Amino acid sequence: MKKIKFRAWDKEIDNMFYNAQDTYDYGIFVGNEECPEESFKSVIQNDNYVLMQHIGLNDRQGQQIYEGDVVEIVDGPTLHPDNCYIGTKFKVFYNQESCSFMMQDIYDEDNTQYFDLDLDGIPPKYLEVIGNIYENKELLEVE
């Protein structure tokens, strides 16, 4: 069974904490930074944190993909579904209606894609995480 992973963006200190789900077990986030919260429940209930789930997939480099990440098409067919070309950038989000993780083109909000070719989407082997919407806001600027 896959382990469900979360990261949390602390809006007050502009810092990302990974493995937020382990706060309950260890009292700290696993990694370099300690979290001031005593449990995962405290992280969930604290409005100072933005909680993001690992979507269960890795990009072509093996990097974990989370909600809030910005991914770019870097390989694969010249033309992907719905005119998504190599170089197209997406932000990753959870779609409540389809109960699935999806990608939204940062330049065209109407262009949303799945992560699976079975759903006429783009597989993660053609994607690379280039940042996230909190630490790399410049990636969201329209050129």
Residue, then its C-alpha position, 0 to 999 in steps of 0.5 A: m500500500k502506498k503511503i499518503k504524503f503531504r507537505a505544508w507551506d507556512k504562510e507566515i515564514d514562507n517555508m515548505f515543510y515536507n512529510a507533514q503527515d509524520t508530525y503526528d508520529y514524531g512531533i517534527f517534520v522529517g527533514n531539516e526543519e522542525c515544525p512548531e506544531e505538535s501533531f498533524k491534526s494541528v497542521i491541518q487545523n492551522d490556517n497558517y499552513v497550506l497543505m498539499q498532497h503527493i499525487g502518487l506519481n513522480d516526474r521523469q527525473g523521479q521527483q515526487i509531484y505534489e499539489g501546487d507544483v508547476v510541471e513542464i512538458v519536456d519530452g514526448p510527442t510533439l503534440h499532446p492532447d488539446n494543443c499542449y506542446i513541449g514547453t507548456k507549463f501547468k500547475v497541479f491541483y485536485n479536481q473535486e468534480s472528477c475526484s482526481f489530480m489534474m494539471q491546469d495550463i498556467y497561460d490558459e485556464d481552460n486547458t486542464q489535463y489528466f496525468d494518464l493517457d487512458l484519460d486522454g491526458i499527459p503521462p508523468k514520464y513526459l513532465e518535469v517539476i520546475g517549482n511550485i506556486y509558493e516558492n516560485k511565484e515567477l513561474l505563474e507570471v504570464e509572458 
